Amino acid sequence: MARHTRALPATGLAIAVAAITGCSGPGAHSTAPADSSAGGGAQTHAAPTESSPPGDIPDNQVYVAYRPTGGAFTRFTLKVPEGWARTVRGDTTVFTDKLNTITVTAAVTPSAPTTGTVGTTVVPELRASTRKFAAPKVSWTTRRAGHVVLLTYQGDSAEDPVTGKVVRDAFERYAYYRAGHEVDLTLSGPVNADNVDPWRIVSDSVTWR
């Protein structure tokens, strides 16, 4: 994280940050409050958010089938962009390329997700862990796997470790369910990126097996 320190009157602001799961790339990030004293204090500033970074997935992007194995992952398959970096952490798999991220989490659960449960449990968790979390909207939608709960929202990514830049991301989180198994698919990228078609390809490709 890039930090700039200068003398200011005693002020402080703490902003909790995380990109999920996984999904911005998923990860936790925070800025510390100002360290102040009677004679002045040090103020820590977060990097500014990039309002219109690139992030379009190419129209000629090739998609390949991903068939996870082990644990709760044995119940489904999906398509992901070919060549993206993959990271596996337990029952969560993350695919990343440049500014875009796909996060897939599987779990065994006795009850199916609803707009109510997502609104009362998932939204508060994301609000607490996502920097500048905003504009949550929960609804039912349909994909080839059936009816799914869709949560859309916005948030800031973690700072780039090289440039220190922060990207304003748009998130689509789909909750799929079948026979005691839930799959949460989160697609994220810059808010101004035109990724409607690629995200539709991925979210439509989830297949139970």
Secondary structure, DSSP 8 states (H G I E B T S, - for coil): ----EEEESS----EEEEEETTEEEEEEEEE---EEETTEEEEE----EESS------TT--EEEE---SGGGGGEEEEEETT-EEEEETTEEEEEETTEEEEEEEEE-SS---HHHIIIIIHHHHHHHSTT-EEEEEEEEEETTEEEEEEEEEEE----TTT--EEEEEEEEEEEEETTEEEEEEEEEETT---HHHHHHHHH--EE-
